[in-house]
């Protein structure tokens, strides 16, 4: 890991009261990293809270059996966090992804530290502990535990395994190395249950979610001889089916599974009218660069953004950007 561990450990030892936070629409790597780090820090006697901008999605509440995930949306006041010595931002480096927690961080900048593995970054803090070669932020948190000499327990291992496994696409992405599997094995030995985590993640779909999957795939369109695929989800679709916002998560991975697809994009209309963009790539196309055109970011193989504007106009812009990115790969 390419991190200044001495500086990070010094910060940890100098601080007693922590608040951990992550991005809006949190995924397993965000929540798993928060809960894993909470367990590690509490094991060495620290006072820790987790406060996000939004509530935990209903489909991920299983990851928090102790109900430690709090949110501004559920009544936590920014002033409630004024006693914290250190504010740790996990799994994001972008203001746009922090929601209302962004204002909390701005007024406490001198106490903020970022722990992340994404390529893109905004000016969130003066102290960064970032490794873009890490397959998940959960992996960085695992390494923190090692360096603090905290024994792995089921309480720590389960959320970290959830984060590690999902951010590597079930260990199928190129980012999954031999060491990834060795770390996963240690987490399993410490009590993480792959069968339980898989069941909670992938075998809890509602009928409405499956109807939404069908409608999304039915409306997907391909271009560049099937190498590129684009799909859309409108609020009207979600409401007509009776689906929940959380039901839109991971739809893009299903479109990438279509035979021949090398580059996928999905546009999901949000309740406030904005449009969530997600990009996935199998090969040389750089999703982070694509998302960057729309004010977002992420990794080469997976990235996203949130934009404002007319949905049809945004769809046209994304189509043109994906097409240009694909043709830029072709030899002159």
C-alpha positions as YAML, in Angstrom:
chain: A
units: angstrom
residues:
- id: 1
  name: UNK
  ca: [0.00, 0.00, 0.00]
- id: 2
  name: UNK
  ca: [1.38, 3.37, -1.05]
- id: 3
  name: UNK
  ca: [0.45, 5.31, 2.05]
- id: 4
  name: UNK
  ca: [2.28, 7.28, 4.73]
- id: 5
  name: UNK
  ca: [1.31, 4.94, 7.52]
- id: 6
  name: UNK
  ca: [3.38, 6.72, 10.16]
- id: 7
  name: UNK
  ca: [1.48, 9.97, 9.56]
- id: 8
  name: UNK
  ca: [-1.89, 8.21, 9.61]
- id: 9
  name: UNK
  ca: [-1.19, 6.25, 12.78]
- id: 10
  name: UNK
  ca: [0.02, 9.44, 14.48]
- id: 11
  name: UNK
  ca: [-3.31, 11.11, 13.65]
- id: 12
  name: UNK
  ca: [-5.22, 8.16, 15.05]
- id: 13
  name: UNK
  ca: [-3.26, 8.06, 18.28]
- id: 14
  name: UNK
  ca: [-3.57, 11.84, 18.76]
- id: 15
  name: UNK
  ca: [-7.36, 11.76, 18.38]
- id: 16
  name: UNK
  ca: [-9.98, 10.37, 20.76]
- id: 17
  name: UNK
  ca: [-13.35, 11.28, 19.20]
- id: 18
  name: UNK
  ca: [-13.98, 10.32, 15.57]
- id: 19
  name: UNK
  ca: [-16.81, 10.74, 13.10]
- id: 20
  name: UNK
  ca: [-16.76, 8.63, 9.94]
- id: 21
  name: UNK
  ca: [-18.69, 9.53, 6.81]
- id: 22
  name: UNK
  ca: [-18.97, 8.56, 3.15]
- id: 23
  name: UNK
  ca: [-20.83, 9.34, -0.05]
- id: 24
  name: UNK
  ca: [-24.54, 9.67, -0.73]
- id: 25
  name: UNK
  ca: [-26.28, 6.56, -2.10]
- id: 26
  name: UNK
  ca: [-23.77, 4.50, -0.10]
- id: 27
  name: UNK
  ca: [-22.73, 1.08, -1.36]
- id: 28
  name: UNK
  ca: [-21.15, -1.85, 0.46]
- id: 29
  name: UNK
  ca: [-17.63, -0.47, 0.18]
- id: 30
  name: UNK
  ca: [-18.72, 2.82, 1.75]
- id: 31
  name: UNK
  ca: [-20.75, 1.27, 4.57]
- id: 32
  name: UNK
  ca: [-18.42, -1.68, 5.04]
- id: 33
  name: UNK
  ca: [-15.40, 0.60, 5.32]
- id: 34
  name: UNK
  ca: [-17.18, 2.78, 7.87]
- id: 35
  name: UNK
  ca: [-18.30, -0.14, 10.02]
- id: 36
  name: UNK
  ca: [-14.98, -1.94, 9.71]
- id: 37
  name: UNK
  ca: [-13.05, 1.17, 10.76]
- id: 38
  name: UNK
  ca: [-15.51, 1.79, 13.59]
- id: 39
  name: UNK
  ca: [-14.78, -1.70, 14.92]
- id: 40
  name: UNK
  ca: [-11.03, -1.18, 14.61]
- id: 41
  name: UNK
  ca: [-11.02, 2.20, 16.33]
- id: 42
  name: UNK
  ca: [-13.34, 1.08, 19.13]
- id: 43
  name: UNK
  ca: [-11.04, -1.89, 19.72]
- id: 44
  name: UNK
  ca: [-8.29, 0.56, 20.71]
- id: 45
  name: UNK
  ca: [-10.60, 2.59, 22.94]
- id: 46
  name: UNK
  ca: [-11.69, 5.41, 20.63]
- id: 47
  name: UNK
  ca: [-15.09, 7.14, 20.69]
- id: 48
  name: UNK
  ca: [-16.56, 6.70, 17.20]
- id: 49
  name: UNK
  ca: [-19.72, 7.75, 15.39]
- id: 50
  name: UNK
  ca: [-20.76, 7.13, 11.79]
- id: 51
  name: UNK
  ca: [-22.83, 9.93, 10.29]
- id: 52
  name: UNK
  ca: [-23.80, 10.04, 6.62]
- id: 53
  name: UNK
  ca: [-25.91, 12.55, 4.75]
- id: 54
  name: UNK
  ca: [-28.59, 10.01, 3.86]
- id: 55
  name: UNK
  ca: [-30.24, 7.05, 5.51]
- id: 56
  name: UNK
  ca: [-28.83, 3.60, 4.86]
- id: 57
  name: UNK
  ca: [-30.59, 2.04, 1.84]
- id: 58
  name: UNK
  ca: [-33.15, -0.54, 2.95]
- id: 59
  name: UNK
  ca: [-31.42, -3.31, 1.03]
- id: 60
  name: UNK
  ca: [-28.15, -2.75, 2.91]
- id: 61
  name: UNK
  ca: [-29.39, -2.40, 6.48]
- id: 62
  name: UNK
  ca: [-28.34, -5.98, 7.21]
- id: 63
  name: UNK
  ca: [-24.72, -4.81, 7.23]
- id: 64
  name: UNK
  ca: [-25.39, -2.81, 10.42]
- id: 65
  name: UNK
  ca: [-26.87, -5.19, 13.03]
- id: 66
  name: UNK
  ca: [-25.89, -2.83, 15.87]
- id: 67
  name: UNK
  ca: [-27.63, 0.19, 14.27]
- id: 68
  name: UNK
  ca: [-24.50, 2.33, 14.34]
- id: 69
  name: UNK
  ca: [-25.16, 4.10, 11.03]
- id: 70
  name: UNK
  ca: [-26.60, 7.56, 11.69]
- id: 71
  name: UNK
  ca: [-27.50, 10.32, 9.24]
- id: 72
  name: UNK
  ca: [-28.31, 13.99, 8.96]
- id: 73
  name: UNK
  ca: [-31.52, 12.92, 7.24]
- id: 74
  name: UNK
  ca: [-32.58, 11.16, 10.45]
- id: 75
  name: UNK
  ca: [-32.02, 14.15, 12.70]
- id: 76
  name: UNK
  ca: [-28.33, 14.34, 13.53]
- id: 77
  name: UNK
  ca: [-27.41, 18.03, 13.73]
- id: 78
  name: UNK
  ca: [-24.11, 19.36, 12.35]
- id: 79
  name: UNK
  ca: [-23.49, 20.97, 15.76]
- id: 80
  name: UNK
  ca: [-23.64, 17.48, 17.30]
- id: 81
  name: UNK
  ca: [-20.31, 16.77, 15.62]
- id: 82
  name: UNK
  ca: [-18.44, 19.81, 16.92]
- id: 83
  name: UNK
  ca: [-16.81, 17.73, 19.67]
- id: 84
  name: UNK
  ca: [-15.14, 15.36, 17.20]
- id: 85
  name: UNK
  ca: [-11.33, 15.49, 16.98]
- id: 86
  name: UNK
  ca: [-11.14, 13.90, 13.52]
- id: 87
  name: UNK
  ca: [-13.62, 13.62, 10.65]
- id: 88
  name: UNK
  ca: [-12.73, 10.72, 8.35]
- id: 89
  name: UNK
  ca: [-14.16, 10.68, 4.82]
- id: 90
  name: UNK
  ca: [-14.18, 7.17, 3.36]
- id: 91
  name: UNK
  ca: [-14.59, 5.95, -0.22]
- id: 92
  name: UNK
  ca: [-15.01, 9.32, -1.93]
- id: 93
  name: UNK
  ca: [-12.92, 12.34, -2.83]
- id: 94
  name: UNK
  ca: [-15.69, 14.45, -4.37]
- id: 95
  name: UNK
  ca: [-17.74, 17.25, -2.85]
- id: 96
  name: UNK
  ca: [-20.68, 16.38, -5.10]
- id: 97
  name: UNK
  ca: [-20.93, 12.94, -3.48]
- id: 98
  name: UNK
  ca: [-21.08, 14.14, 0.12]
- id: 99
  name: UNK
  ca: [-24.49, 15.81, 0.13]
- id: 100
  name: UNK
  ca: [-25.27, 17.77, 3.28]
- id: 101
  name: UNK
  ca: [-22.18, 16.34, 5.02]
- id: 102
  name: UNK
  ca: [-20.13, 18.51, 2.69]
- id: 103
  name: UNK
  ca: [-21.04, 21.63, 4.66]
- id: 104
  name: UNK
  ca: [-20.03, 19.94, 7.90]
- id: 105
  name: UNK
  ca: [-16.64, 19.09, 6.43]
- id: 106
  name: UNK
  ca: [-16.08, 22.57, 4.99]
- id: 107
  name: UNK
  ca: [-16.50, 24.24, 8.34]
- id: 108
  name: UNK
  ca: [-14.20, 21.70, 10.02]
- id: 109
  name: UNK
  ca: [-11.58, 21.39, 7.28]
- id: 110
  name: UNK
  ca: [-8.66, 21.43, 9.70]
- id: 111
  name: UNK
  ca: [-9.98, 18.20, 11.26]
- id: 112
  name: UNK
  ca: [-10.77, 16.31, 8.03]
- id: 113
  name: UNK
  ca: [-8.83, 13.36, 6.62]
- id: 114
  name: UNK
  ca: [-9.69, 11.41, 3.46]
- id: 115
  name: UNK
  ca: [-9.22, 7.63, 3.08]
- id: 116
  name: UNK
  ca: [-10.05, 6.54, -0.46]
- id: 117
  name: UNK
  ca: [-9.07, 4.54, -3.55]
- id: 118
  name: UNK
  ca: [-10.72, 6.56, -6.33]
- id: 119
  name: UNK
  ca: [-8.70, 8.36, -9.00]
- id: 120
  name: UNK
  ca: [-10.65, 11.61, -9.07]
- id: 121
  name: UNK
  ca: [-10.40, 14.09, -6.23]
- id: 122
  name: UNK
  ca: [-11.60, 17.51, -5.11]
- id: 123
  name: UNK
  ca: [-10.02, 19.77, -2.52]
- id: 124
  name: UNK
  ca: [-11.71, 18.07, 0.44]
- id: 125
  name: UNK
  ca: [-8.87, 18.17, 2.92]
- id: 126
  name: UNK
  ca: [-5.21, 18.87, 3.51]
- id: 127
  name: UNK
  ca: [-4.59, 15.31, 4.68]
- id: 128
  name: UNK
  ca: [-5.07, 12.44, 2.27]
- id: 129
  name: UNK
  ca: [-4.48, 8.73, 2.68]
- id: 130
  name: UNK
  ca: [-5.28, 7.49, -0.76]
- id: 131
  name: UNK
  ca: [-4.17, 4.49, -2.80]
- id: 132
  name: UNK
  ca: [-5.68, 4.25, -6.28]
- id: 133
  name: UNK
  ca: [-4.17, 0.79, -6.71]
- id: 134
  name: UNK
  ca: [-6.32, -0.58, -3.88]
- id: 135
  name: UNK
  ca: [-9.23, -2.69, -5.11]
- id: 136
  name: UNK
  ca: [-11.56, -1.23, -2.46]
- id: 137
  name: UNK
  ca: [-11.50, 1.26, 0.37]
- id: 138
  name: UNK
  ca: [-12.31, -1.73, 2.57]
- id: 139
  name: UNK
  ca: [-8.87, -3.09, 1.68]
- id: 140
  name: UNK
  ca: [-7.24, 0.10, 2.96]
- id: 141
  name: UNK
  ca: [-9.26, -0.15, 6.18]
- id: 142
  name: UNK
  ca: [-8.12, -3.77, 6.54]
- id: 143
  name: UNK
  ca: [-4.51, -2.56, 6.30]
- id: 144
  name: UNK
  ca: [-5.23, 0.10, 8.93]
- id: 145
  name: UNK
  ca: [-6.34, -2.66, 11.29]
- id: 146
  name: UNK
  ca: [-3.14, -4.60, 10.65]
- id: 147
  name: UNK
  ca: [-0.95, -1.60, 11.43]
- id: 148
  name: UNK
  ca: [-2.89, -0.80, 14.58]
- id: 149
  name: UNK
  ca: [-2.43, -4.47, 15.60]
- id: 150
  name: UNK
  ca: [-6.16, -4.96, 16.08]
- id: 151
  name: UNK
  ca: [-7.20, -8.64, 15.96]
- id: 152
  name: UNK
  ca: [-9.79, -9.42, 13.30]
- id: 153
  name: UNK
  ca: [-13.22, -10.22, 14.69]
- id: 154
  name: UNK
  ca: [-16.47, -11.12, 12.96]
- id: 155
  name: UNK
  ca: [-17.72, -7.59, 13.73]
- id: 156
  name: UNK
  ca: [-14.86, -6.13, 11.68]
- id: 157
  name: UNK
  ca: [-14.50, -8.89, 9.10]
- id: 158
  name: UNK
  ca: [-18.10, -9.06, 7.84]
- id: 159
  name: UNK
  ca: [-18.43, -5.43, 6.67]
- id: 160
  name: UNK
  ca: [-14.91, -5.45, 5.23]
- id: 161
  name: UNK
  ca: [-15.60, -8.65, 3.28]
- id: 162
  name: UNK
  ca: [-18.83, -7.11, 1.96]
- id: 163
  name: UNK
  ca: [-16.94, -4.05, 0.75]
- id: 164
  name: UNK
  ca: [-14.05, -6.01, -0.73]
- id: 165
  name: UNK
  ca: [-16.23, -8.52, -2.54]
- id: 166
  name: UNK
  ca: [-18.66, -6.02, -4.05]
- id: 167
  name: UNK
  ca: [-16.07, -3.49, -5.22]
- id: 168
  name: UNK
  ca: [-14.25, -6.27, -7.06]
- id: 169
  name: UNK
  ca: [-17.48, -7.47, -8.68]
- id: 170
  name: UNK
  ca: [-17.50, -10.67, -6.69]
- id: 171
  name: UNK
  ca: [-13.72, -10.97, -7.21]
- id: 172
  name: UNK
  ca: [-14.14, -11.06, -10.99]
- id: 173
  name: UNK
  ca: [-12.77, -7.59, -11.87]
- id: 174
  name: UNK
  ca: [-9.13, -7.25, -12.98]
- id: 175
  name: UNK
  ca: [-8.43, -5.39, -9.73]
- id: 176
  name: UNK
  ca: [-8.78, -8.67, -7.80]
- id: 177
  name: UNK
  ca: [-5.28, -10.04, -7.24]
- id: 178
  name: UNK
  ca: [-3.90, -13.03, -5.43]
- id: 179
  name: UNK
  ca: [-3.51, -10.87, -2.34]
- id: 180
  name: UNK
  ca: [-7.18, -9.88, -2.62]
- id: 181
  name: UNK
  ca: [-8.12, -13.53, -2.21]
- id: 182
  name: UNK
  ca: [-5.66, -13.97, 0.65]
- id: 183
  name: UNK
  ca: [-7.19, -10.99, 2.46]
- id: 184
  name: UNK
  ca: [-10.68, -12.38, 1.79]
- id: 185
  name: UNK
  ca: [-9.63, -15.73, 3.24]
- id: 186
  name: UNK
  ca: [-8.40, -14.04, 6.42]
- id: 187
  name: UNK
  ca: [-11.71, -12.21, 6.73]
- id: 188
  name: UNK
  ca: [-13.59, -15.50, 6.33]
- id: 189
  name: UNK
  ca: [-11.36, -17.15, 8.92]
- id: 190
  name: UNK
  ca: [-12.26, -14.28, 11.27]
- id: 191
  name: UNK
  ca: [-15.98, -14.93, 10.89]
- id: 192
  name: UNK
  ca: [-17.23, -13.34, 7.68]
- id: 193
  name: UNK
  ca: [-19.73, -15.65, 5.96]
- id: 194
  name: UNK
  ca: [-19.61, -15.46, 2.13]
- id: 195
  name: UNK
  ca: [-22.88, -17.38, 1.83]
- id: 196
  name: UNK
  ca: [-24.71, -15.03, 4.22]
- id: 197
  name: UNK
  ca: [-23.31, -11.91, 2.53]
- id: 198
  name: UNK
  ca: [-24.13, -13.21, -0.96]
- id: 199
  name: UNK
  ca: [-27.66, -14.07, 0.10]
- id: 200
  name: UNK
  ca: [-28.24, -10.62, 1.58]
- id: 201
  name: UNK
  ca: [-26.81, -8.89, -1.48]
- id: 202
  name: UNK
  ca: [-28.18, -10.93, -4.35]
- id: 203
  name: UNK
  ca: [-31.07, -13.08, -3.18]
- id: 204
  name: UNK
  ca: [-33.35, -10.48, -1.65]
- id: 205
  name: UNK
  ca: [-34.82, -8.90, -4.80]
- id: 206
  name: UNK
  ca: [-38.46, -7.86, -4.74]
- id: 207
  name: UNK
  ca: [-40.71, -8.60, -7.70]
- id: 208
  name: UNK
  ca: [-40.76, -4.86, -8.40]
- id: 209
  name: UNK
  ca: [-36.96, -4.83, -8.67]
- id: 210
  name: UNK
  ca: [-37.05, -7.73, -11.15]
- id: 211
  name: UNK
  ca: [-39.73, -5.97, -13.20]
- id: 212
  name: UNK
  ca: [-37.48, -2.88, -13.28]
- id: 213
  name: UNK
  ca: [-34.56, -5.02, -14.45]
- id: 214
  name: UNK
  ca: [-36.70, -6.39, -17.27]
- id: 215
  name: UNK
  ca: [-37.90, -2.97, -18.36]
- id: 216
  name: UNK
  ca: [-34.36, -1.56, -18.27]
- id: 217
  name: UNK
  ca: [-32.92, -4.37, -20.38]
- id: 218
  name: UNK
  ca: [-35.84, -4.26, -22.80]
- id: 219
  name: UNK
  ca: [-35.21, -0.58, -23.44]
- id: 220
  name: UNK
  ca: [-31.43, -0.80, -23.74]
- id: 221
  name: UNK
  ca: [-29.93, 0.12, -27.10]
- id: 222
  name: UNK
  ca: [-26.60, -0.87, -28.56]
- id: 223
  name: UNK
  ca: [-24.36, 0.89, -31.05]
- id: 224
  name: UNK
  ca: [-20.90, 0.57, -32.56]
- id: 225
  name: UNK
  ca: [-21.72, -2.98, -33.64]
- id: 226
  name: UNK
  ca: [-22.81, -3.99, -30.16]
- id: 227
  name: UNK
  ca: [-19.67, -2.79, -28.41]
- id: 228
  name: UNK
  ca: [-21.51, 0.00, -26.59]
- id: 229
  name: UNK
  ca: [-24.81, -0.19, -24.73]
- id: 230
  name: UNK
  ca: [-26.91, 2.57, -23.19]
- id: 231
  name: UNK
  ca: [-29.99, 2.25, -21.00]
- id: 232
  name: UNK
  ca: [-32.26, 4.67, -19.17]
- id: 233
  name: UNK
  ca: [-34.51, 4.61, -16.13]
- id: 234
  name: UNK
  ca: [-37.13, 7.32, -15.67]
- id: 235
  name: UNK
  ca: [-38.99, 8.17, -12.48]
- id: 236
  name: UNK
  ca: [-42.22, 7.28, -14.26]
- id: 237
  name: UNK
  ca: [-40.90, 3.73, -14.76]
- id: 238
  name: UNK
  ca: [-39.93, 3.39, -11.11]
- id: 239
  name: UNK
  ca: [-43.31, 4.65, -9.87]
- id: 240
  name: UNK
  ca: [-45.35, 2.60, -12.35]
- id: 241
  name: UNK
  ca: [-43.64, -0.59, -11.22]
- id: 242
  name: UNK
  ca: [-43.72, 0.29, -7.53]
- id: 243
  name: UNK
  ca: [-39.94, 0.02, -7.23]
- id: 244
  name: UNK
  ca: [-37.73, 1.83, -4.74]
- id: 245
  name: UNK
  ca: [-34.75, 4.11, -5.49]
- id: 246
  name: UNK
  ca: [-32.45, 1.40, -4.15]
- id: 247
  name: UNK
  ca: [-33.79, -0.97, -6.83]
- id: 248
  name: UNK
  ca: [-31.84, 0.97, -9.46]
- id: 249
  name: UNK
  ca: [-28.47, 0.03, -7.94]
- id: 250
  name: UNK
  ca: [-26.25, -2.24, -10.04]
- id: 251
  name: UNK
  ca: [-28.54, -2.21, -13.08]
- id: 252
  name: UNK
  ca: [-25.58, -1.16, -15.20]
- id: 253
  name: UNK
  ca: [-23.71, -4.35, -14.35]
- id: 254
  name: UNK
  ca: [-26.53, -6.33, -15.95]
- id: 255
  name: UNK
  ca: [-26.19, -4.37, -19.19]
- id: 256
  name: UNK
  ca: [-22.44, -4.95, -19.20]
- id: 257
  name: UNK
  ca: [-23.19, -8.69, -19.09]
- id: 258
  name: UNK
  ca: [-24.70, -8.54, -22.59]
- id: 259
  name: UNK
  ca: [-22.46, -10.50, -24.97]
- id: 260
  name: UNK
  ca: [-20.09, -8.30, -26.95]
- id: 261
  name: UNK
  ca: [-20.48, -5.24, -24.72]
- id: 262
  name: UNK
  ca: [-17.25, -3.39, -23.98]
- id: 263
  name: UNK
  ca: [-18.58, -0.05, -22.73]
- id: 264
  name: UNK
  ca: [-21.88, 0.54, -20.91]
- id: 265
  name: UNK
  ca: [-23.71, 3.62, -19.69]
- id: 266
  name: UNK
  ca: [-26.96, 4.08, -17.80]
- id: 267
  name: UNK
  ca: [-28.95, 7.21, -16.99]
- id: 268
  name: UNK
  ca: [-31.22, 7.12, -13.94]
- id: 269
  name: UNK
  ca: [-33.59, 10.01, -13.33]
- id: 270
  name: UNK
  ca: [-33.55, 11.06, -9.67]
- id: 271
  name: UNK
  ca: [-36.58, 12.20, -7.62]
- id: 272
  name: UNK
  ca: [-35.24, 15.78, -7.66]
- id: 273
  name: UNK
  ca: [-34.96, 15.78, -11.45]
- id: 274
  name: UNK
  ca: [-31.22, 15.36, -11.68]
- id: 275
  name: UNK
  ca: [-29.73, 12.48, -13.65]
- id: 276
  name: UNK
  ca: [-27.38, 9.87, -12.20]
- id: 277
  name: UNK
  ca: [-24.87, 8.56, -14.73]
- id: 278
  name: UNK
  ca: [-22.93, 5.32, -14.40]
- id: 279
  name: UNK
  ca: [-20.28, 3.96, -16.75]
- id: 280
  name: UNK
  ca: [-18.64, 0.52, -16.93]
- id: 281
  name: UNK
  ca: [-15.86, -0.72, -19.20]
- id: 282
  name: UNK
  ca: [-14.47, -4.16, -19.95]
- id: 283
  name: UNK
  ca: [-11.37, -2.98, -21.74]
- id: 284
  name: UNK
  ca: [-9.38, 0.09, -22.69]
- id: 285
  name: UNK
  ca: [-12.15, 2.71, -22.45]
- id: 286
  name: UNK
  ca: [-11.58, 5.00, -19.46]
- id: 287
  name: UNK
  ca: [-14.81, 5.42, -17.46]
- id: 288
  name: UNK
  ca: [-13.19, 7.91, -15.09]
- id: 289
  name: UNK
  ca: [-12.41, 10.22, -18.01]
- id: 290
  name: UNK
  ca: [-15.95, 9.79, -19.34]
- id: 291
  name: UNK
  ca: [-17.50, 10.64, -15.98]
- id: 292
  name: UNK
  ca: [-15.11, 13.56, -15.65]
- id: 293
  name: UNK
  ca: [-16.77, 15.19, -18.65]
- id: 294
  name: UNK
  ca: [-19.92, 15.40, -16.52]
- id: 295
  name: UNK
  ca: [-18.29, 16.53, -13.28]
- id: 296
  name: UNK
  ca: [-17.94, 13.04, -11.82]
- id: 297
  name: UNK
  ca: [-15.20, 10.47, -11.49]
- id: 298
  name: UNK
  ca: [-14.24, 7.05, -10.23]
- id: 299
  name: UNK
  ca: [-12.06, 4.33, -11.72]
- id: 300
  name: UNK
  ca: [-11.03, 3.38, -15.23]
- id: 301
  name: UNK
  ca: [-13.42, 0.41, -15.21]
- id: 302
  name: UNK
  ca: [-16.27, 2.01, -13.26]
- id: 303
  name: UNK
  ca: [-17.27, 5.62, -12.69]
- id: 304
  name: UNK
  ca: [-20.26, 7.90, -12.36]
- id: 305
  name: UNK
  ca: [-21.64, 11.40, -12.05]
- id: 306
  name: UNK
  ca: [-24.76, 13.37, -11.14]
- id: 307
  name: UNK
  ca: [-25.88, 16.09, -13.55]
- id: 308
  name: UNK
  ca: [-28.69, 18.60, -13.88]
- id: 309
  name: UNK
  ca: [-30.55, 19.23, -17.11]
- id: 310
  name: UNK
  ca: [-33.23, 17.98, -19.44]
- id: 311
  name: UNK
  ca: [-33.16, 14.18, -19.42]
- id: 312
  name: UNK
  ca: [-33.35, 13.79, -23.20]
- id: 313
  name: UNK
  ca: [-30.59, 16.35, -23.70]
- id: 314
  name: UNK
  ca: [-28.37, 14.60, -21.15]
- id: 315
  name: UNK
  ca: [-29.04, 11.27, -22.87]
- id: 316
  name: UNK
  ca: [-27.89, 12.73, -26.18]
- id: 317
  name: UNK
  ca: [-24.75, 14.17, -24.57]
- id: 318
  name: UNK
  ca: [-23.90, 10.85, -22.93]
- id: 319
  name: UNK
  ca: [-24.51, 8.94, -26.16]
- id: 320
  name: UNK
  ca: [-22.13, 11.26, -28.00]
- id: 321
  name: UNK
  ca: [-19.51, 11.04, -25.25]
- id: 322
  name: UNK
  ca: [-19.63, 7.23, -25.17]
- id: 323
  name: UNK
  ca: [-19.45, 7.08, -28.95]
- id: 324
  name: UNK
  ca: [-16.46, 9.45, -29.01]
- id: 325
  name: UNK
  ca: [-14.69, 7.50, -26.27]
- id: 326
  name: UNK
  ca: [-15.16, 4.27, -28.20]
- id: 327
  name: UNK
  ca: [-13.95, 5.67, -31.51]
- id: 328
  name: UNK
  ca: [-10.93, 7.24, -29.79]
- id: 329
  name: UNK
  ca: [-9.74, 3.69, -29.09]
- id: 330
  name: UNK
  ca: [-9.78, 2.71, -32.73]
- id: 331
  name: UNK
  ca: [-6.44, 2.81, -34.56]
- id: 332
  name: UNK
  ca: [-6.08, 5.73, -36.94]
...
